[in-house]
Amino acid sequence: MAGKKFQRTVLAAAFGGVLIASGCAPIVNTHGYLPVAADVSALAVGADTKTSVLERLGEPTTKGVEGDNSWYYVSYTVSTLAFFAPDVTDRQILAISFNGTDRVAAVNTIGLENGIVVDLNTGETPTGGRSLSFWQQMLGNVGNFSAESFL
């Protein structure tokens, strides 16, 4: 009887360990669109126009801020492990520049090794207020209450 109870305990512990370990597997997500390398290498600087690039590669992820003379195709991979903050593990940017006659002036590929990750939307709004420590928050209102405020 004691042997069966021990076996059940070992089996439950093993199952719990497998369950916990499976929760630590990284979650990998790929976002964006990067055109096929063969289509990109077929672009001819000075010969292709915005229309031919649009037909061959599709709509860009974003366009330049000033006018329409820079097109960017962006793809990136984000890996998240358990409760840790997401980490960008790969990023590829295809930058196509056009000249004044709407012809391709330059085609560049930029990877994660060429720069830093710029997080444009952190979901937090910085404030100019004070930053309180844990103890200041816990003891900040001691002595600030009166019996009248509870009645």
PyMOL commands that set and color helices and strands:
alter all, ss='L'
color gray80, all
select helices_A, chain A and resi 2-22+37-41+50-57+112-114+134-139+147-150
alter helices_A, ss='H'
color red, helices_A
select strands_A, chain A and resi 27-32+62-63+70-80+87-98+104-111
alter strands_A, ss='S'
color yellow, strands_A
deselect
rebuild
show_as cartoon
